[in-house]
């Protein structure tokens, strides 16, 4: 699970072009949106597409369940681990 969290952190950094942030700087429990990494809804769409391409997972565009999956890196990695197609 820690390896998957690290992969997802790298995917976030690459997808969001966060050159000044290292994977170790991202707290797996910290919120991805608002006060955490400060991502917004456009970032969520981009990240969702990146996750779909890399892991074959599908996220509903705007559901409460999807918001819960995007709560943190840890929540996202748990979702990917349970639903990945590879």
mmCIF file as gemmi writes it, N, C-alpha and C atoms, coordinates in Angstrom:
data_model
loop_
_atom_site.group_PDB
_atom_site.id
_atom_site.type_symbol
_atom_site.label_atom_id
_atom_site.label_alt_id
_atom_site.label_comp_id
_atom_site.label_asym_id
_atom_site.label_entity_id
_atom_site.label_seq_id
_atom_site.pdbx_PDB_ins_code
_atom_site.Cartn_x
_atom_site.Cartn_y
_atom_site.Cartn_z
_atom_site.occupancy
_atom_site.B_iso_or_equiv
_atom_site.pdbx_formal_charge
_atom_site.auth_seq_id
_atom_site.auth_asym_id
_atom_site.pdbx_PDB_model_num
ATOM 1 N N . UNK Axp A 1 ? 0.823 -1.197 0 1 0 ? 1 A 1
ATOM 2 C CA . UNK Axp A 1 ? 0 0 0 1 0 ? 1 A 1
ATOM 3 C C . UNK Axp A 1 ? 0.869 1.263 0 1 0 ? 1 A 1
ATOM 4 N N . UNK Axp A 2 ? 1.973 1.235 0.731 1 0 ? 2 A 1
ATOM 5 C CA . UNK Axp A 2 ? 2.856 2.407 0.755 1 0 ? 2 A 1
ATOM 6 C C . UNK Axp A 2 ? 3.456 2.668 -0.62 1 0 ? 2 A 1
ATOM 7 N N . UNK Axp A 3 ? 3.763 1.602 -1.353 1 0 ? 3 A 1
ATOM 8 C CA . UNK Axp A 3 ? 4.306 1.767 -2.704 1 0 ? 3 A 1
ATOM 9 C C . UNK Axp A 3 ? 3.264 2.426 -3.605 1 0 ? 3 A 1
ATOM 10 N N . UNK Axp A 4 ? 2.021 2.013 -3.47 1 0 ? 4 A 1
ATOM 11 C CA . UNK Axp A 4 ? 0.942 2.6 -4.263 1 0 ? 4 A 1
ATOM 12 C C . UNK Axp A 4 ? 0.738 4.066 -3.888 1 0 ? 4 A 1
ATOM 13 N N . UNK Axp A 5 ? 0.818 4.377 -2.594 1 0 ? 5 A 1
ATOM 14 C CA . UNK Axp A 5 ? 0.709 5.784 -2.166 1 0 ? 5 A 1
ATOM 15 C C . UNK Axp A 5 ? 1.816 6.613 -2.804 1 0 ? 5 A 1
ATOM 16 N N . UNK Axp A 6 ? 3.034 6.079 -2.834 1 0 ? 6 A 1
ATOM 17 C CA . UNK Axp A 6 ? 4.159 6.796 -3.442 1 0 ? 6 A 1
ATOM 18 C C . UNK Axp A 6 ? 3.916 7.008 -4.936 1 0 ? 6 A 1
ATOM 19 N N . UNK Axp A 7 ? 3.403 5.982 -5.616 1 0 ? 7 A 1
ATOM 20 C CA . UNK Axp A 7 ? 3.087 6.105 -7.05 1 0 ? 7 A 1
ATOM 21 C C . UNK Axp A 7 ? 2.049 7.194 -7.276 1 0 ? 7 A 1
ATOM 22 N N . UNK Axp A 8 ? 1.025 7.21 -6.447 1 0 ? 8 A 1
ATOM 23 C CA . UNK Axp A 8 ? -0.044 8.199 -6.61 1 0 ? 8 A 1
ATOM 24 C C . UNK Axp A 8 ? 0.473 9.602 -6.314 1 0 ? 8 A 1
ATOM 25 N N . UNK Axp A 9 ? 1.339 9.741 -5.323 1 0 ? 9 A 1
ATOM 26 C CA . UNK Axp A 9 ? 1.945 11.053 -5.055 1 0 ? 9 A 1
ATOM 27 C C . UNK Axp A 9 ? 2.714 11.537 -6.279 1 0 ? 9 A 1
ATOM 28 N N . UNK Axp A 10 ? 3.502 10.635 -6.899 1 0 ? 10 A 1
ATOM 29 C CA . UNK Axp A 10 ? 4.261 11.001 -8.099 1 0 ? 10 A 1
ATOM 30 C C . UNK Axp A 10 ? 3.319 11.371 -9.241 1 0 ? 10 A 1
ATOM 31 N N . UNK Axp A 11 ? 2.223 10.62 -9.365 1 0 ? 11 A 1
ATOM 32 C CA . UNK Axp A 11 ? 1.238 10.906 -10.408 1 0 ? 11 A 1
ATOM 33 C C . UNK Axp A 11 ? 0.62 12.285 -10.187 1 0 ? 11 A 1
ATOM 34 N N . UNK Axp A 12 ? 0.32 12.62 -8.945 1 0 ? 12 A 1
ATOM 35 C CA . UNK Axp A 12 ? -0.231 13.941 -8.622 1 0 ? 12 A 1
ATOM 36 C C . UNK Axp A 12 ? 0.776 15.031 -8.999 1 0 ? 12 A 1
ATOM 37 N N . UNK Axp A 13 ? 2.02 14.844 -8.618 1 0 ? 13 A 1
ATOM 38 C CA . UNK Axp A 13 ? 3.062 15.838 -8.909 1 0 ? 13 A 1
ATOM 39 C C . UNK Axp A 13 ? 3.21 16.034 -10.414 1 0 ? 13 A 1
ATOM 40 N N . UNK Axp A 14 ? 3.25 14.934 -11.162 1 0 ? 14 A 1
ATOM 41 C CA . UNK Axp A 14 ? 3.406 15.006 -12.616 1 0 ? 14 A 1
ATOM 42 C C . UNK Axp A 14 ? 2.178 15.617 -13.275 1 0 ? 14 A 1
ATOM 43 N N . UNK Axp A 15 ? 1.005 15.128 -12.916 1 0 ? 15 A 1
ATOM 44 C CA . UNK Axp A 15 ? -0.238 15.581 -13.533 1 0 ? 15 A 1
ATOM 45 C C . UNK Axp A 15 ? -0.511 17.054 -13.255 1 0 ? 15 A 1
ATOM 46 N N . UNK Axp A 16 ? -0.213 17.49 -12.03 1 0 ? 16 A 1
ATOM 47 C CA . UNK Axp A 16 ? -0.493 18.867 -11.633 1 0 ? 16 A 1
ATOM 48 C C . UNK Axp A 16 ? 0.7 19.801 -11.859 1 0 ? 16 A 1
ATOM 49 N N . UNK Axp A 17 ? 1.787 19.278 -12.417 1 0 ? 17 A 1
ATOM 50 C CA . UNK Axp A 17 ? 2.998 20.067 -12.66 1 0 ? 17 A 1
ATOM 51 C C . UNK Axp A 17 ? 3.484 20.774 -11.4 1 0 ? 17 A 1
ATOM 52 N N . UNK Axp A 18 ? 3.582 20.025 -10.31 1 0 ? 18 A 1
ATOM 53 C CA . UNK Axp A 18 ? 4.031 20.585 -9.029 1 0 ? 18 A 1
ATOM 54 C C . UNK Axp A 18 ? 5.538 20.367 -8.87 1 0 ? 18 A 1
ATOM 55 N N . UNK Axp A 19 ? 6.315 21.062 -9.709 1 0 ? 19 A 1
ATOM 56 C CA . UNK Axp A 19 ? 7.764 20.839 -9.729 1 0 ? 19 A 1
ATOM 57 C C . UNK Axp A 19 ? 8.451 21.124 -8.395 1 0 ? 19 A 1
ATOM 58 N N . UNK Axp A 20 ? 7.879 22.03 -7.625 1 0 ? 20 A 1
ATOM 59 C CA . UNK Axp A 20 ? 8.533 22.435 -6.377 1 0 ? 20 A 1
ATOM 60 C C . UNK Axp A 20 ? 8.129 21.572 -5.184 1 0 ? 20 A 1
ATOM 61 N N . UNK Axp A 21 ? 7.397 20.491 -5.43 1 0 ? 21 A 1
ATOM 62 C CA . UNK Axp A 21 ? 6.981 19.589 -4.352 1 0 ? 21 A 1
ATOM 63 C C . UNK Axp A 21 ? 7.523 18.193 -4.62 1 0 ? 21 A 1
ATOM 64 N N . UNK Axp A 22 ? 8.093 17.583 -3.581 1 0 ? 22 A 1
ATOM 65 C CA . UNK Axp A 22 ? 8.568 16.203 -3.676 1 0 ? 22 A 1
ATOM 66 C C . UNK Axp A 22 ? 7.501 15.285 -3.091 1 0 ? 22 A 1
ATOM 67 N N . UNK Axp A 23 ? 7.517 14.019 -3.499 1 0 ? 23 A 1
ATOM 68 C CA . UNK Axp A 23 ? 6.528 13.051 -3.004 1 0 ? 23 A 1
ATOM 69 C C . UNK Axp A 23 ? 6.528 13.012 -1.479 1 0 ? 23 A 1
ATOM 70 N N . UNK Axp A 24 ? 7.701 13.102 -0.874 1 0 ? 24 A 1
ATOM 71 C CA . UNK Axp A 24 ? 7.799 13.058 0.588 1 0 ? 24 A 1
ATOM 72 C C . UNK Axp A 24 ? 7.166 14.274 1.259 1 0 ? 24 A 1
ATOM 73 N N . UNK Axp A 25 ? 6.977 15.357 0.486 1 0 ? 25 A 1
ATOM 74 C CA . UNK Axp A 25 ? 6.347 16.564 1.031 1 0 ? 25 A 1
ATOM 75 C C . UNK Axp A 25 ? 4.83 16.419 1.163 1 0 ? 25 A 1
ATOM 76 N N . UNK Axp A 26 ? 4.275 15.431 0.477 1 0 ? 26 A 1
ATOM 77 C CA . UNK Axp A 26 ? 2.825 15.244 0.493 1 0 ? 26 A 1
ATOM 78 C C . UNK Axp A 26 ? 2.464 14.258 1.601 1 0 ? 26 A 1
ATOM 79 N N . UNK Axp A 27 ? 1.684 14.725 2.55 1 0 ? 27 A 1
ATOM 80 C CA . UNK Axp A 27 ? 1.212 13.884 3.648 1 0 ? 27 A 1
ATOM 81 C C . UNK Axp A 27 ? 0.071 13.016 3.119 1 0 ? 27 A 1
ATOM 82 N N . UNK Axp A 28 ? 0.19 11.701 3.282 1 0 ? 28 A 1
ATOM 83 C CA . UNK Axp A 28 ? -0.819 10.77 2.76 1 0 ? 28 A 1
ATOM 84 C C . UNK Axp A 28 ? -2.195 10.995 3.377 1 0 ? 28 A 1
ATOM 85 N N . UNK Axp A 29 ? -2.224 11.6 4.552 1 0 ? 29 A 1
ATOM 86 C CA . UNK Axp A 29 ? -3.494 11.848 5.249 1 0 ? 29 A 1
ATOM 87 C C . UNK Axp A 29 ? -4.05 13.246 4.985 1 0 ? 29 A 1
ATOM 88 N N . UNK Axp A 30 ? -3.239 14.13 4.425 1 0 ? 30 A 1
ATOM 89 C CA . UNK Axp A 30 ? -3.658 15.526 4.23 1 0 ? 30 A 1
ATOM 90 C C . UNK Axp A 30 ? -4.7 15.631 3.121 1 0 ? 30 A 1
ATOM 91 N N . UNK Axp A 31 ? -5.615 16.578 3.251 1 0 ? 31 A 1
ATOM 92 C CA . UNK Axp A 31 ? -6.621 16.778 2.193 1 0 ? 31 A 1
ATOM 93 C C . UNK Axp A 31 ? -5.939 17.187 0.883 1 0 ? 31 A 1
ATOM 94 N N . UNK Axp A 32 ? -6.469 16.7 -0.222 1 0 ? 32 A 1
ATOM 95 C CA . UNK Axp A 32 ? -5.917 17.086 -1.523 1 0 ? 32 A 1
ATOM 96 C C . UNK Axp A 32 ? -6.463 18.436 -1.971 1 0 ? 32 A 1
ATOM 97 N N . UNK Axp A 33 ? -7.642 18.792 -1.477 1 0 ? 33 A 1
ATOM 98 C CA . UNK Axp A 33 ? -8.298 20.023 -1.91 1 0 ? 33 A 1
ATOM 99 C C . UNK Axp A 33 ? -8.309 21.051 -0.789 1 0 ? 33 A 1
ATOM 100 N N . UNK Axp A 34 ? -8.552 22.291 -1.168 1 0 ? 34 A 1
ATOM 101 C CA . UNK Axp A 34 ? -8.634 23.407 -0.224 1 0 ? 34 A 1
ATOM 102 C C . UNK Axp A 34 ? -7.365 23.552 0.606 1 0 ? 34 A 1
ATOM 103 N N . UNK Axp A 35 ? -7.447 23.346 1.917 1 0 ? 35 A 1
ATOM 104 C CA . UNK Axp A 35 ? -6.303 23.656 2.787 1 0 ? 35 A 1
ATOM 105 C C . UNK Axp A 35 ? -5.117 22.703 2.62 1 0 ? 35 A 1
ATOM 106 N N . UNK Axp A 36 ? -5.318 21.533 2.043 1 0 ? 36 A 1
ATOM 107 C CA . UNK Axp A 36 ? -4.22 20.584 1.845 1 0 ? 36 A 1
ATOM 108 C C . UNK Axp A 36 ? -3.323 21.023 0.694 1 0 ? 36 A 1
ATOM 109 N N . UNK Axp A 37 ? -3.344 20.262 -0.385 1 0 ? 37 A 1
ATOM 110 C CA . UNK Axp A 37 ? -2.542 20.611 -1.565 1 0 ? 37 A 1
ATOM 111 C C . UNK Axp A 37 ? -3.138 21.77 -2.351 1 0 ? 37 A 1
ATOM 112 N N . UNK Axp A 38 ? -4.38 22.096 -2.053 1 0 ? 38 A 1
ATOM 113 C CA . UNK Axp A 38 ? -5.011 23.227 -2.723 1 0 ? 38 A 1
ATOM 114 C C . UNK Axp A 38 ? -5.495 22.921 -4.128 1 0 ? 38 A 1
ATOM 115 N N . UNK Axp A 39 ? -5.776 21.667 -4.431 1 0 ? 39 A 1
ATOM 116 C CA . UNK Axp A 39 ? -6.28 21.321 -5.753 1 0 ? 39 A 1
ATOM 117 C C . UNK Axp A 39 ? -7.718 21.811 -5.899 1 0 ? 39 A 1
ATOM 118 N N . UNK Axp A 40 ? -8.148 21.977 -7.157 1 0 ? 40 A 1
ATOM 119 C CA . UNK Axp A 40 ? -9.527 22.406 -7.41 1 0 ? 40 A 1
ATOM 120 C C . UNK Axp A 40 ? -10.242 21.388 -8.297 1 0 ? 40 A 1
ATOM 121 N N . UNK Axp A 41 ? -11.449 21.714 -8.731 1 0 ? 41 A 1
ATOM 122 C CA . UNK Axp A 41 ? -12.255 20.75 -9.488 1 0 ? 41 A 1
ATOM 123 C C . UNK Axp A 41 ? -11.637 20.408 -10.845 1 0 ? 41 A 1
ATOM 124 N N . UNK Axp A 42 ? -10.974 21.35 -11.474 1 0 ? 42 A 1
ATOM 125 C CA . UNK Axp A 42 ? -10.291 21.081 -12.743 1 0 ? 42 A 1
ATOM 126 C C . UNK Axp A 42 ? -9.146 20.087 -12.496 1 0 ? 42 A 1
ATOM 127 N N . UNK Axp A 43 ? -8.408 20.3 -11.4 1 0 ? 43 A 1
ATOM 128 C CA . UNK Axp A 43 ? -7.34 19.368 -11.035 1 0 ? 43 A 1
ATOM 129 C C . UNK Axp A 43 ? -7.899 17.967 -10.795 1 0 ? 43 A 1
ATOM 130 N N . UNK Axp A 44 ? -9.076 17.903 -10.176 1 0 ? 44 A 1
ATOM 131 C CA . UNK Axp A 44 ? -9.711 16.606 -9.902 1 0 ? 44 A 1
ATOM 132 C C . UNK Axp A 44 ? -10.01 15.875 -11.202 1 0 ? 44 A 1
ATOM 133 N N . UNK Axp A 45 ? -10.5 16.601 -12.201 1 0 ? 45 A 1
ATOM 134 C CA . UNK Axp A 45 ? -10.773 15.985 -13.501 1 0 ? 45 A 1
ATOM 135 C C . UNK Axp A 45 ? -9.493 15.46 -14.139 1 0 ? 45 A 1
ATOM 136 N N . UNK Axp A 46 ? -8.445 16.278 -14.126 1 0 ? 46 A 1
ATOM 137 C CA . UNK Axp A 46 ? -7.172 15.861 -14.702 1 0 ? 46 A 1
ATOM 138 C C . UNK Axp A 46 ? -6.601 14.647 -13.971 1 0 ? 46 A 1
ATOM 139 N N . UNK Axp A 47 ? -6.664 14.685 -12.663 1 0 ? 47 A 1
ATOM 140 C CA . UNK Axp A 47 ? -6.148 13.583 -11.857 1 0 ? 47 A 1
ATOM 141 C C . UNK Axp A 47 ? -6.982 12.323 -12.079 1 0 ? 47 A 1
ATOM 142 N N . UNK Axp A 48 ? -8.297 12.487 -12.17 1 0 ? 48 A 1
ATOM 143 C CA . UNK Axp A 48 ? -9.173 11.351 -12.449 1 0 ? 48 A 1
ATOM 144 C C . UNK Axp A 48 ? -8.831 10.689 -13.769 1 0 ? 48 A 1
ATOM 145 N N . UNK Axp A 49 ? -8.557 11.484 -14.804 1 0 ? 49 A 1
ATOM 146 C CA . UNK Axp A 49 ? -8.166 10.94 -16.106 1 0 ? 49 A 1
ATOM 147 C C . UNK Axp A 49 ? -6.818 10.228 -16.024 1 0 ? 49 A 1
ATOM 148 N N . UNK Axp A 50 ? -5.888 10.808 -15.297 1 0 ? 50 A 1
ATOM 149 C CA . UNK Axp A 50 ? -4.569 10.198 -15.136 1 0 ? 50 A 1
ATOM 150 C C . UNK Axp A 50 ? -4.685 8.849 -14.416 1 0 ? 50 A 1
ATOM 151 N N . UNK Axp A 51 ? -5.529 8.795 -13.382 1 0 ? 51 A 1
ATOM 152 C CA . UNK Axp A 51 ? -5.748 7.538 -12.651 1 0 ? 51 A 1
ATOM 153 C C . UNK Axp A 51 ? -6.413 6.5 -13.543 1 0 ? 51 A 1
ATOM 154 N N . UNK Axp A 52 ? -7.346 6.953 -14.368 1 0 ? 52 A 1
ATOM 155 C CA . UNK Axp A 52 ? -8.035 6.044 -15.28 1 0 ? 52 A 1
ATOM 156 C C . UNK Axp A 52 ? -7.046 5.45 -16.287 1 0 ? 52 A 1
ATOM 157 N N . UNK Axp A 53 ? -6.185 6.297 -16.846 1 0 ? 53 A 1
ATOM 158 C CA . UNK Axp A 53 ? -5.192 5.831 -17.803 1 0 ? 53 A 1
ATOM 159 C C . UNK Axp A 53 ? -4.202 4.856 -17.179 1 0 ? 53 A 1
ATOM 160 N N . UNK Axp A 54 ? -3.709 5.205 -16.002 1 0 ? 54 A 1
ATOM 161 C CA . UNK Axp A 54 ? -2.649 4.417 -15.369 1 0 ? 54 A 1
ATOM 162 C C . UNK Axp A 54 ? -3.153 3.133 -14.723 1 0 ? 54 A 1
ATOM 163 N N . UNK Axp A 55 ? -4.3 3.202 -14.06 1 0 ? 55 A 1
ATOM 164 C CA . UNK Axp A 55 ? -4.772 2.053 -13.279 1 0 ? 55 A 1
ATOM 165 C C . UNK Axp A 55 ? -6.064 1.432 -13.789 1 0 ? 55 A 1
ATOM 166 N N . UNK Axp A 56 ? -6.693 2.047 -14.781 1 0 ? 56 A 1
ATOM 167 C CA . UNK Axp A 56 ? -7.932 1.51 -15.318 1 0 ? 56 A 1
ATOM 168 C C . UNK Axp A 56 ? -9.129 1.67 -14.399 1 0 ? 56 A 1
ATOM 169 N N . UNK Axp A 57 ? -9.056 2.603 -13.466 1 0 ? 57 A 1
ATOM 170 C CA . UNK Axp A 57 ? -10.184 2.823 -12.553 1 0 ? 57 A 1
ATOM 171 C C . UNK Axp A 57 ? -11.102 3.899 -13.129 1 0 ? 57 A 1
ATOM 172 N N . UNK Axp A 58 ? -12.373 3.805 -12.816 1 0 ? 58 A 1
ATOM 173 C CA . UNK Axp A 58 ? -13.34 4.781 -13.29 1 0 ? 58 A 1
ATOM 174 C C . UNK Axp A 58 ? -13.966 5.482 -12.095 1 0 ? 58 A 1
ATOM 175 N N . UNK Axp A 59 ? -13.97 6.797 -12.149 1 0 ? 59 A 1
ATOM 176 C CA . UNK Axp A 59 ? -14.558 7.612 -11.084 1 0 ? 59 A 1
ATOM 177 C C . UNK Axp A 59 ? -15.738 8.384 -11.646 1 0 ? 59 A 1
ATOM 178 N N . UNK Axp A 60 ? -16.847 8.375 -10.923 1 0 ? 60 A 1
ATOM 179 C CA . UNK Axp A 60 ? -18.007 9.165 -11.335 1 0 ? 60 A 1
ATOM 180 C C . UNK Axp A 60 ? -17.639 10.64 -11.276 1 0 ? 60 A 1
ATOM 181 N N . UNK Axp A 61 ? -18.142 11.397 -12.235 1 0 ? 61 A 1
ATOM 182 C CA . UNK Axp A 61 ? -17.734 12.797 -12.36 1 0 ? 61 A 1
ATOM 183 C C . UNK Axp A 61 ? -17.995 13.633 -11.102 1 0 ? 61 A 1
ATOM 184 N N . UNK Axp A 62 ? -19.185 13.58 -10.578 1 0 ? 62 A 1
ATOM 185 C CA . UNK Axp A 62 ? -19.474 14.439 -9.433 1 0 ? 62 A 1
ATOM 186 C C . UNK Axp A 62 ? -20.398 13.721 -8.449 1 0 ? 62 A 1
ATOM 187 N N . UNK Axp A 63 ? -19.822 12.816 -7.696 1 0 ? 63 A 1
ATOM 188 C CA . UNK Axp A 63 ? -20.614 12.105 -6.69 1 0 ? 63 A 1
ATOM 189 C C . UNK Axp A 63 ? -19.951 12.253 -5.326 1 0 ? 63 A 1
ATOM 190 N N . UNK Axp A 64 ? -20.715 12.058 -4.29 1 0 ? 64 A 1
ATOM 191 C CA . UNK Axp A 64 ? -20.183 12.139 -2.931 1 0 ? 64 A 1
ATOM 192 C C . UNK Axp A 64 ? -19.121 11.065 -2.716 1 0 ? 64 A 1
ATOM 193 N N . UNK Axp A 65 ? -19.349 9.896 -3.313 1 0 ? 65 A 1
ATOM 194 C CA . UNK Axp A 65 ? -18.387 8.795 -3.187 1 0 ? 65 A 1
ATOM 195 C C . UNK Axp A 65 ? -17.034 9.186 -3.789 1 0 ? 65 A 1
ATOM 196 N N . UNK Axp A 66 ? -17.063 9.828 -4.947 1 0 ? 66 A 1
ATOM 197 C CA . UNK Axp A 66 ? -15.825 10.275 -5.585 1 0 ? 66 A 1
ATOM 198 C C . UNK Axp A 66 ? -15.119 11.3 -4.715 1 0 ? 66 A 1
ATOM 199 N N . UNK Axp A 67 ? -15.883 12.212 -4.124 1 0 ? 67 A 1
ATOM 200 C CA . UNK Axp A 67 ? -15.271 13.201 -3.225 1 0 ? 67 A 1
ATOM 201 C C . UNK Axp A 67 ? -14.546 12.508 -2.07 1 0 ? 67 A 1
ATOM 202 N N . UNK Axp A 68 ? -15.147 11.437 -1.557 1 0 ? 68 A 1
ATOM 203 C CA . UNK Axp A 68 ? -14.502 10.698 -0.462 1 0 ? 68 A 1
ATOM 204 C C . UNK Axp A 68 ? -13.2 10.042 -0.933 1 0 ? 68 A 1
ATOM 205 N N . UNK Axp A 69 ? -13.193 9.506 -2.154 1 0 ? 69 A 1
ATOM 206 C CA . UNK Axp A 69 ? -11.978 8.885 -2.684 1 0 ? 69 A 1
ATOM 207 C C . UNK Axp A 69 ? -10.862 9.914 -2.857 1 0 ? 69 A 1
ATOM 208 N N . UNK Axp A 70 ? -11.237 11.133 -3.198 1 0 ? 70 A 1
ATOM 209 C CA . UNK Axp A 70 ? -10.252 12.199 -3.414 1 0 ? 70 A 1
ATOM 210 C C . UNK Axp A 70 ? -9.907 12.946 -2.12 1 0 ? 70 A 1
ATOM 211 N N . UNK Axp A 71 ? -10.353 12.443 -0.992 1 0 ? 71 A 1
ATOM 212 C CA . UNK Axp A 71 ? -10.116 13.13 0.287 1 0 ? 71 A 1
ATOM 213 C C . UNK Axp A 71 ? -8.635 13.263 0.593 1 0 ? 71 A 1
ATOM 214 N N . UNK Axp A 72 ? -7.851 12.227 0.305 1 0 ? 72 A 1
ATOM 215 C CA . UNK Axp A 72 ? -6.415 12.235 0.603 1 0 ? 72 A 1
ATOM 216 C C . UNK Axp A 72 ? -5.726 11.202 -0.285 1 0 ? 72 A 1
ATOM 217 N N . UNK Axp A 73 ? -4.406 11.222 -0.273 1 0 ? 73 A 1
ATOM 218 C CA . UNK Axp A 73 ? -3.638 10.217 -1.022 1 0 ? 73 A 1
ATOM 219 C C . UNK Axp A 73 ? -3.973 8.823 -0.489 1 0 ? 73 A 1
ATOM 220 N N . UNK Axp A 74 ? -4.094 8.696 0.821 1 0 ? 74 A 1
ATOM 221 C CA . UNK Axp A 74 ? -4.407 7.391 1.416 1 0 ? 74 A 1
ATOM 222 C C . UNK Axp A 74 ? -5.754 6.865 0.925 1 0 ? 74 A 1
ATOM 223 N N . UNK Axp A 75 ? -6.784 7.733 0.903 1 0 ? 75 A 1
ATOM 224 C CA . UNK Axp A 75 ? -8.114 7.328 0.427 1 0 ? 75 A 1
ATOM 225 C C . UNK Axp A 75 ? -8.069 6.965 -1.053 1 0 ? 75 A 1
ATOM 226 N N . UNK Axp A 76 ? -7.327 7.738 -1.831 1 0 ? 76 A 1
ATOM 227 C CA . UNK Axp A 76 ? -7.206 7.478 -3.259 1 0 ? 76 A 1
ATOM 228 C C . UNK Axp A 76 ? -6.498 6.156 -3.523 1 0 ? 76 A 1
ATOM 229 N N . UNK Axp A 77 ? -5.438 5.882 -2.774 1 0 ? 77 A 1
ATOM 230 C CA . UNK Axp A 77 ? -4.71 4.628 -2.973 1 0 ? 77 A 1
ATOM 231 C C . UNK Axp A 77 ? -5.543 3.424 -2.546 1 0 ? 77 A 1
ATOM 232 N N . UNK Axp A 78 ? -6.377 3.577 -1.531 1 0 ? 78 A 1
ATOM 233 C CA . UNK Axp A 78 ? -7.271 2.483 -1.11 1 0 ? 78 A 1
ATOM 234 C C . UNK Axp A 78 ? -8.289 2.209 -2.218 1 0 ? 78 A 1
ATOM 235 N N . UNK Axp A 79 ? -8.822 3.274 -2.834 1 0 ? 79 A 1
ATOM 236 C CA . UNK Axp A 79 ? -9.764 3.12 -3.938 1 0 ? 79 A 1
ATOM 237 C C . UNK Axp A 79 ? -9.095 2.413 -5.112 1 0 ? 79 A 1
ATOM 238 N N . UNK Axp A 80 ? -7.901 2.873 -5.492 1 0 ? 80 A 1
ATOM 239 C CA . UNK Axp A 80 ? -7.188 2.285 -6.633 1 0 ? 80 A 1
ATOM 240 C C . UNK Axp A 80 ? -6.865 0.809 -6.339 1 0 ? 80 A 1
ATOM 241 N N . UNK Axp A 81 ? -6.399 0.512 -5.144 1 0 ? 81 A 1
ATOM 242 C CA . UNK Axp A 81 ? -6.058 -0.868 -4.784 1 0 ? 81 A 1
ATOM 243 C C . UNK Axp A 81 ? -7.267 -1.784 -4.913 1 0 ? 81 A 1
ATOM 244 N N . UNK Axp A 82 ? -8.443 -1.285 -4.545 1 0 ? 82 A 1
ATOM 245 C CA . UNK Axp A 82 ? -9.659 -2.098 -4.589 1 0 ? 82 A 1
ATOM 246 C C . UNK Axp A 82 ? -10.246 -2.21 -5.986 1 0 ? 82 A 1
ATOM 247 N N . UNK Axp A 83 ? -9.932 -1.264 -6.873 1 0 ? 83 A 1
ATOM 248 C CA . UNK Axp A 83 ? -10.61 -1.207 -8.166 1 0 ? 83 A 1
ATOM 249 C C . UNK Axp A 83 ? -9.698 -1.267 -9.401 1 0 ? 83 A 1
ATOM 250 N N . UNK Axp A 84 ? -8.408 -1.392 -9.228 1 0 ? 84 A 1
ATOM 251 C CA . UNK Axp A 84 ? -7.503 -1.332 -10.369 1 0 ? 84 A 1
ATOM 252 C C . UNK Axp A 84 ? -7.705 -2.525 -11.304 1 0 ? 84 A 1
ATOM 253 N N . UNK Axp A 85 ? -7.464 -2.293 -12.562 1 0 ? 85 A 1
ATOM 254 C CA . UNK Axp A 85 ? -7.678 -3.314 -13.581 1 0 ? 85 A 1
ATOM 255 C C . UNK Axp A 85 ? -6.378 -4.009 -13.974 1 0 ? 85 A 1
ATOM 256 N N . UNK Axp A 86 ? -5.25 -3.586 -13.415 1 0 ? 86 A 1
ATOM 257 C CA . UNK Axp A 86 ? -3.957 -4.151 -13.822 1 0 ? 86 A 1
ATOM 258 C C . UNK Axp A 86 ? -3.411 -5.05 -12.754 1 0 ? 86 A 1
